[in-house]
Amino acid sequence: MTPPQRADEARNAKRRMADGRNVTLSDIERCYEIGRVVGDGNFAVVRECRHRNSRQTFAMKIVERSKLIGREHMMQNELSLLGSLCHPRIVRLFAHHHTHTHSYLLMELVCGGDLFEAISERGKFSEAEAGQMVSDVSEALNYIHCKSIVHRDIKPENLLIERVAPGINRLKLGDFGLAMVVTEPVFTICGTPTYVAPEILFETGYGVAVDVWALGIILYILLCGFPPFRSRVRDQDELFQLIKQGQLAFQSPYWDPISEEARSLVKSLLHPDPTVRLTAGQTLLHPWASQCTTP
């Protein structure tokens, strides 16, 4: 290829990348150095990447489009909703590019792993640590709920850890594949069983309060190391029955050292009636959560 041809191809590639569609893998590799795998899931792999000109680092979520057949709406949700959001406690989406076989989402790189990994490693956390995490997630939820967006898949795997300083970690909310704008009660059953709210199971219609319920489940786990509703034989029907019954218990000796203020917040987040349950904004104002918050 002659120098003028190379220049033309570079200009064409730049145009295709700006448009975001009908690009080729060569176009993407011409723009980005694609590095190590930092995460993977059922539909995508996430790799660290660096822009060749600016040297800025990103997380590149690479989605094999053939695996999304019948689930294309999940990708569209993530692109349309994440692209409209800008908050320090939410993982940013900067750009997206699409070849015939794959989609490439250029996202904020958050290097500390996810909360599920941290729980698996640590087991449980101090009240101060748990309080900061609840405040972080509540900030993100309050922001999206004010925009009438329900996430519908709040769980530790979707909370990424940002290491801001030695010994200081913050959480960022990611994965908006199940998120939606809600203007009236929703009846679709979805989410992850451990974190699903009772109103979803009763099929009476639900809204943004289901995210707060899931946050309550996470807080319970953070403080004692296990969820409040669980089937000892891993039977999903039994789990759902326990969630619908909503009998919350603070088992001894696991909860003996936990303060009454922390228990109070757990109860308020896991209230079976979504109209009585705390909102994300109210959670931020709860005395226990606010005293644990880092500016």
C-alpha positions as CSV (number, residue, x, y, z in Angstrom):
1,M,0.0,0.0,0.0
2,T,1.4,3.4,-1.0
3,P,1.7,6.3,1.5
4,P,-1.3,8.1,-0.1
5,Q,-3.4,4.9,0.1
6,R,-2.4,4.4,3.8
7,A,-3.4,8.0,4.5
8,D,-6.8,7.4,2.8
9,E,-7.4,4.2,4.7
10,A,-6.5,6.0,8.0
11,R,-9.0,8.7,7.2
12,N,-11.7,6.2,6.3
13,A,-11.0,4.2,9.4
14,K,-11.3,7.4,11.5
15,R,-14.6,8.2,9.9
16,R,-15.9,4.7,10.6
17,M,-14.8,4.8,14.2
18,A,-16.5,8.2,14.7
19,D,-19.7,6.8,13.3
20,G,-19.4,3.7,15.6
21,R,-20.8,1.3,13.1
22,N,-19.5,-0.9,10.2
23,V,-16.0,-0.7,11.6
24,T,-13.5,-3.6,11.2
25,L,-11.3,-5.2,13.8
26,S,-8.3,-3.6,12.0
27,D,-9.9,-0.2,12.6
28,I,-10.2,-0.9,16.3
29,E,-6.7,-2.2,16.6
30,R,-5.4,0.8,14.7
31,C,-6.9,3.0,17.4
32,Y,-6.4,0.9,20.6
33,E,-3.8,-1.4,22.1
34,I,-5.9,-4.2,23.4
35,G,-4.4,-5.9,26.5
36,R,-5.1,-8.3,29.3
37,V,-8.5,-9.7,30.3
38,V,-9.9,-8.0,33.4
39,G,-13.3,-9.7,33.5
40,D,-15.7,-12.0,31.6
41,G,-19.3,-13.1,31.6
42,N,-21.8,-15.1,29.6
43,F,-22.0,-12.6,26.7
44,A,-18.8,-10.6,26.9
45,V,-15.1,-10.4,27.8
46,V,-13.6,-7.2,29.3
47,R,-10.0,-6.3,28.3
48,E,-7.8,-3.4,29.4
49,C,-7.0,-1.2,26.5
50,R,-5.1,2.0,25.7
51,H,-5.8,4.6,23.1
52,R,-2.7,4.7,20.8
53,N,-2.7,8.5,20.5
54,S,-3.9,9.9,23.8
55,R,-2.5,6.9,25.8
56,Q,-5.6,7.0,27.9
57,T,-6.6,3.6,29.4
58,F,-10.1,2.1,29.2
59,A,-12.0,-1.1,29.8
60,M,-13.1,-2.5,26.5
61,K,-16.2,-4.7,26.8
62,I,-16.2,-7.1,23.8
63,V,-19.5,-8.7,23.1
64,E,-19.9,-11.6,20.7
65,R,-23.1,-10.6,18.9
66,S,-24.1,-14.1,18.1
67,K,-24.5,-14.8,21.8
68,L,-27.1,-11.9,22.1
69,I,-29.6,-13.3,19.6
70,G,-33.0,-12.8,21.3
71,R,-31.3,-10.5,23.9
72,E,-30.3,-7.6,21.7
73,H,-32.5,-5.3,23.8
74,M,-30.0,-5.8,26.7
75,M,-27.2,-4.2,24.6
76,Q,-29.5,-1.4,23.4
77,N,-30.5,-0.7,27.0
78,E,-26.9,-0.5,28.2
79,L,-25.9,1.8,25.4
80,S,-28.8,4.2,25.5
81,L,-29.0,4.4,29.3
82,L,-25.3,4.4,30.2
83,G,-24.6,6.9,27.5
84,S,-27.0,9.3,29.2
85,L,-25.5,8.9,32.7
86,C,-22.7,10.8,34.2
87,H,-22.0,10.3,37.9
88,P,-18.9,9.4,39.9
89,R,-20.5,6.3,41.4
90,I,-21.5,4.9,38.0
91,V,-19.2,3.3,35.5
92,R,-18.9,5.6,32.5
93,L,-19.5,4.6,28.9
94,F,-17.3,6.7,26.6
95,A,-17.9,5.2,23.1
96,H,-19.1,2.1,21.3
97,H,-18.0,0.5,18.0
98,H,-19.6,-2.4,16.1
99,T,-18.2,-4.8,13.6
100,H,-20.3,-7.5,11.9
101,T,-19.5,-10.0,14.6
102,H,-18.7,-8.1,17.7
103,S,-19.6,-4.9,19.7
104,Y,-16.9,-3.0,21.5
105,L,-17.9,-0.8,24.4
106,L,-15.3,1.6,25.6
107,M,-15.8,2.1,29.3
108,E,-14.2,3.5,32.4
109,L,-11.4,1.2,33.7
110,V,-12.1,0.4,37.4
111,C,-9.1,-1.6,38.7
112,G,-10.1,-3.0,42.1
113,G,-12.2,-6.0,41.0
114,D,-15.8,-6.4,42.1
115,L,-17.6,-6.6,45.4
116,F,-18.4,-10.3,44.9
117,E,-14.7,-11.1,44.8
118,A,-14.1,-9.0,47.9
119,I,-16.9,-10.7,49.9
120,S,-15.5,-14.1,48.8
121,E,-12.1,-13.1,50.1
122,R,-13.1,-11.2,53.2
123,G,-16.3,-12.9,54.3
124,K,-17.7,-9.8,56.1
125,F,-16.8,-6.2,56.7
126,S,-16.7,-3.6,59.5
127,E,-19.6,-1.3,60.0
128,A,-17.6,1.6,58.8
129,E,-16.6,-0.2,55.5
130,A,-20.2,-1.5,55.0
131,G,-21.6,2.0,55.6
132,Q,-19.4,3.6,53.0
133,M,-20.4,1.0,50.5
134,V,-24.1,1.5,51.2
135,S,-23.7,5.2,50.8
136,D,-21.8,4.8,47.5
137,V,-24.5,2.5,46.0
138,S,-27.3,4.8,47.4
139,E,-25.7,7.8,45.6
140,A,-25.8,5.9,42.3
141,L,-29.3,4.7,42.9
142,N,-30.6,8.1,44.0
143,Y,-29.2,9.5,40.8
144,I,-30.8,7.0,38.4
145,H,-34.0,6.8,40.4
146,C,-34.4,10.5,40.0
147,K,-34.3,9.9,36.3
148,S,-37.0,7.1,36.7
149,I,-34.4,4.4,35.8
150,V,-34.6,1.1,37.7
151,H,-31.4,-1.0,37.5
152,R,-33.1,-4.4,38.3
153,D,-29.8,-6.3,38.8
154,I,-28.2,-4.8,41.9
155,K,-25.7,-7.4,43.2
156,P,-22.1,-7.6,44.3
157,E,-20.9,-8.7,40.9
158,N,-22.2,-5.4,39.4
159,L,-20.4,-3.2,41.9
160,L,-16.8,-2.4,41.0
161,I,-14.2,-1.4,43.5
162,E,-12.3,1.8,42.9
163,R,-9.1,2.1,44.8
164,V,-8.9,5.8,45.5
165,A,-6.0,5.7,48.1
166,P,-4.2,3.1,50.2
167,G,-6.9,1.5,52.4
168,I,-9.7,3.6,50.9
169,N,-12.1,2.0,48.4
170,R,-15.2,3.3,46.7
171,L,-17.9,1.4,44.7
172,K,-19.2,2.1,41.2
173,L,-22.3,0.7,39.7
174,G,-22.1,-1.1,36.4
175,D,-23.9,-3.5,34.0
176,F,-27.1,-1.7,32.9
177,G,-28.3,-4.6,30.7
178,L,-31.5,-5.1,32.6
179,A,-32.1,-1.4,33.4
180,M,-35.1,0.4,32.1
181,V,-37.0,3.7,32.4
182,V,-40.1,3.0,34.5
183,T,-43.2,5.2,34.2
184,E,-45.7,2.7,35.5
185,P,-45.6,-0.6,37.4
186,V,-43.4,-3.3,35.8
187,F,-44.4,-7.0,35.9
188,T,-41.5,-8.8,34.2
189,I,-39.8,-11.2,36.5
190,C,-36.0,-10.7,36.3
191,G,-32.9,-10.3,38.4
192,T,-30.7,-12.6,40.5
193,P,-32.7,-14.9,42.9
194,T,-30.8,-14.0,46.1
195,Y,-31.5,-10.3,45.6
196,V,-35.0,-10.3,44.1
197,A,-37.6,-8.2,45.9
198,P,-40.9,-9.8,47.2
199,E,-43.1,-7.5,44.9
200,I,-41.4,-9.0,41.9
201,L,-42.3,-12.5,43.0
202,F,-45.9,-11.5,44.0
203,E,-46.2,-10.1,40.4
204,T,-48.2,-7.1,41.7
205,G,-46.1,-4.6,39.8
206,Y,-42.8,-3.0,40.9
207,G,-40.7,0.1,40.5
208,V,-37.3,1.5,41.6
209,A,-37.8,0.2,45.2
210,V,-36.6,-3.2,44.0
211,D,-33.1,-1.8,43.8
212,V,-33.3,-0.6,47.4
213,W,-34.3,-4.1,48.5
214,A,-31.3,-5.6,46.8
215,L,-29.1,-3.0,48.5
216,G,-30.6,-4.2,51.8
217,I,-29.6,-7.8,51.0
218,I,-26.1,-6.7,50.2
219,L,-25.8,-4.8,53.4
220,Y,-26.9,-7.8,55.4
221,I,-24.3,-9.9,53.7
222,L,-21.6,-7.3,54.2
223,L,-22.2,-7.3,58.0
224,C,-22.5,-11.0,58.7
225,G,-21.2,-12.9,55.7
226,F,-24.4,-14.6,54.5
227,P,-27.8,-13.5,53.0
228,P,-30.9,-13.2,55.1
229,F,-33.0,-15.5,53.0
230,R,-31.4,-18.7,51.8
231,S,-32.4,-22.3,51.1
232,R,-30.1,-24.7,52.8
233,V,-30.6,-27.2,49.9
234,R,-30.2,-24.5,47.3
235,D,-33.9,-24.8,46.2
236,Q,-35.0,-21.7,44.3
237,D,-38.7,-22.3,45.1
238,E,-37.9,-22.5,48.8
239,L,-35.8,-19.3,48.5
240,F,-38.6,-17.4,46.8
241,Q,-41.1,-18.6,49.5
242,L,-38.8,-17.3,52.2
243,I,-38.4,-13.9,50.5
244,K,-42.2,-13.6,50.1
245,Q,-42.7,-14.4,53.8
246,G,-40.1,-11.7,54.6
247,Q,-39.3,-12.9,58.1
248,L,-36.0,-11.1,58.8
249,A,-33.8,-12.5,61.6
250,F,-30.5,-11.4,63.1
251,Q,-28.9,-14.7,64.1
252,S,-26.7,-15.0,67.1
253,P,-23.7,-15.0,67.4
254,Y,-23.2,-13.5,63.9
255,W,-25.1,-10.3,64.7
256,D,-24.2,-9.9,68.3
257,P,-21.5,-7.3,67.7
258,I,-23.5,-5.3,65.1
259,S,-25.0,-2.0,66.3
260,E,-28.7,-1.3,66.6
261,E,-28.3,1.5,64.2
262,A,-27.0,-0.8,61.5
263,R,-29.8,-3.3,62.2
264,S,-32.3,-0.5,61.9
265,L,-31.1,0.4,58.4
266,V,-31.2,-3.2,57.3
267,K,-34.8,-3.5,58.5
268,S,-35.8,-0.3,56.7
269,L,-34.2,-1.4,53.4
270,L,-35.8,-4.9,53.6
271,H,-39.3,-3.7,54.5
272,P,-41.6,-6.1,52.5
273,D,-43.9,-3.1,51.6
274,P,-42.2,-1.1,48.9
275,T,-44.2,2.0,49.7
276,V,-42.8,1.9,53.3
277,R,-39.3,0.9,52.3
278,L,-36.6,3.6,52.4
279,T,-35.7,5.3,49.2
280,A,-32.1,5.7,48.1
281,G,-32.2,9.3,49.0
282,Q,-33.5,8.5,52.5
283,T,-30.8,5.9,52.9
284,L,-28.2,8.6,52.4
285,L,-29.7,10.5,55.2
286,H,-29.9,7.6,57.7
287,P,-27.7,8.4,60.7
288,W,-25.7,5.1,60.5
289,A,-25.0,5.5,56.8
290,S,-24.1,9.2,56.9
291,Q,-21.7,8.8,59.8
292,C,-19.7,6.2,57.8
293,T,-19.4,8.3,54.7
294,T,-16.1,9.6,53.3
295,P,-16.5,13.1,51.7
